[in-house]
Amino acid sequence: LLPSCLCSFFFFLFLSFSGIRQLRILGAVILGFGIWILADKTSFIAVLQMSSPSLKTGAYILIGIGALTMLMGFLGCVGAVNEIRCLLGLYFTCLLVILLTQVGAGLLIYFQKENLKNELSNVVKSLIKNYDPLNDDEKNLQDAWDYVQGQIGCCGWTGAMDWEDNEILINRSMTEYPCSCSNSSKDWEADSGFCNLDDPVNGTATYADWPVHEQGCMDGVEKWLKDNLGIILGVCTGVAVIELLGMILSISLCKNIHSEDYTKVPKS
């Protein structure tokens, strides 16, 4: 009886003061992140969606996991308070499934990172080649890329030379350049489309003549990931620890409940 009471007490404390709040917050964050991926059309997420159709599928999975995580907090609390083994078992199983899904997703991203990188590179270079400020059909995606270049302070995927493949700039003899790449203060107000190059030599120019950032966005994205790697790993580790702690306490309490009393199950 004593082990059961202790497990119930500690598990209830976990749910009350940490677990249930953390799980609800975690669930809400995951749910919101999934919805954001689907709804956001003006940032780098829009470019990522074009590079990998599976990202949209992943967004729906995140929405499902978020909703399930929020539900688990309630199930775990009811199971602990009323000592209902079936609810505690369900709580443990759901946590295990989510933890395995997270590990599997992490391994998939790690082993497929070169393929994902190549896919993204091809999509971005195709976007740059066909970039047209007058094309309303691709406006959201083009605005998203302009936003990336402007915020990161980069130009092209590997560098400004990628823009030499743009059909409009070729027809204009490279005497214009993408405004979102500019490192000149006079172009700050123009964050999309093309800007005119001042005094081109003989009416022609190359990307080397443009007043733009030298760094490619690939290096900028990788630098951002490296700079924030500690935060990303810390958040992932914290989530995993909370899930493992919940699993250990729930299975311990479940094992110490010797008899099932279904009259404790709340009735609607």
Buried (B, 14 or more C-beta within 10 A) or exposed (E): EEEBEEBBEBBBEBBEEEBBEBBBEBBBBBBEBBBEBBEBEBBBBBBBBBBBEEBEEBBEBBBEBBBBBBBBBBBBBBBBBBBBBEBBBBBBEBBBEBBEEBEEEEEEEEEEEEEBBEBBBEBBBEBBBBBBBEEEEBBEBBBBBBBBBBBBEBBBBBBBBBBBBBEBBEEBBBBBBBBBBBEBEEBEEBBBBBBEBEEBEEEEBEBEBBBBBBBBBBBBBEEEEEEEEEEEEEEEEEBEEBBEBBBBBBBBBBEBBEEEEEEEEEEE
